[in-house]
Amino acid sequence: MIRIATLLALALLTGCASASQDPAPAASPAADAPAQAAAGEARILTLGVGESAALADGSRLTYRQLVDDSRCAPDVQCVWAGDAEILLRWQPAKGGGASEASLHTSPLQGRQTEAVFGPHRVHLETLERGVAPKATLRISGH
């Protein structure tokens, strides 16, 4: 009986902690096209790890890395849905220092799901699963 309970607990923990081993994503053709939107409109942009995109003002937004992913695996029932964190870097067009921010999939416990870089508000809309998940970002003026 104890052996079955131990195996069941191990299977549940493994299911919540596992991540698929997807290969690194190929560069997105739209990643180098300037992310432009009319005044007051938001622009949706999808980037893979290591990819960057030129924004309307000539600045660049780069998805540096997946920092952590503790989200519950699909088709597994977990006590908590979990959270994933990515690191973004913004480089202004005309000099000045770059800035970085971490964005989370879960806003719980004060985690930020958006950041302001210069004139841009960047919100993490969705994050795929895997070791190098693509991030869908909504970019708007602030």
Secondary structure as UniProt FT lines:
FT   HELIX           2..17
FT   HELIX           29..32
FT   TURN            39..40
FT   STRAND          43..47
FT   TURN            49..50
FT   STRAND          52..55
FT   TURN            56..57
FT   STRAND          60..69
FT   TURN            74..75
FT   STRAND          84..91
FT   STRAND          99..104
FT   HELIX           108..110
FT   STRAND          114..117
FT   TURN            118..119
FT   STRAND          120..127
FT   STRAND          135..141
//
